[in-house]
Amino acid sequence: MVRLSCNPHVLRSLALFSPLSDAQFGALLLQIERRSYAAGARIVNAGEGPDGLYVILSGRAKLTFLDRAGQELVAAVMEPNDFFGETGVIDGNPRASNVDAQDACEILFVPRSVLLECVEHNAAAAMAMLRTVVGRLDDAYRKLAALAQHRDEPPFALPPLAERH
């Protein structure tokens, strides 16, 4: 494991980790890893099992999907203090997308078991993660709706709001 070589106050200032008690935060610091990725490097692959949460310290990363023709579709560009991997931490399903370093990136990696321990024992941390997931879901629905407005015959239809989970 690579020792954390950044100021822990950076991590503590993130909404996800700010509600943790000093003991919970101290235990978290012992388990996280700092990872470096060159520009263009693959950080995670679609189809891989969820291993943890990734917090961007510096650089930018892009979340991508491949369409049927093999063209890369950029769903989001993430910047410092953004995090990804939370969906897999919660549901345990394989990753749906790739994440690549757009610039050289410094990342803090929080193993899945460590993050689950934090949110299972701290409702405020769990709510911070939930707010992020819900915000991303809402953003995805807005993008789908905007896309649907620009097509004569959309290949999909959004379910009624009451049916969305």
Steps between C-alpha positions, in 0.01 A plus 500: 500500500624847412506740789274803480723792407247777482353715769220297665302824535436483123322168547329615819354802315307278256129469583527122501767491771433815703228335715731221617607496863871547570530125569323407174709747302821375661414141409422611145838670462677174586327319213506740207756499220631779285525403134647683202381468141658648188285693254306252289543211746203278579403531868212248497352272235135438422405151612744484790370430847469796734808539715449836667459873475736726307546864607674731253763717666640656183444473127185407314348163414231411250226243546432332166283241330540340159203515266397218266744623237787504750508878525588647837223702667612730781234499771684722747828675566603494864734747669681530835278412799264299279471130571384192311440135571225560756233315301699178502579546867128514571361235264800269450437473125775515236596841368284635218761741364868564448679782676814642339740766619447797271798675659759355734298414811570449867228285653416383850362149499272388785441122502136392479497325838643808672248736340208270580612489863504881508155551351339214693599669825450863404163609361627844399777345287247261346270792418788692339568204272129457429466868404783454249342188350156663476651813345677292236183305427304823460772636269486180291121529462535863393760403239277221370204734478707759312626233263146372441385849404757508221396177332200438277456142619686443825622145556393524862232646719534630850275321747242706691654667803312267737669195343857630535705336772 
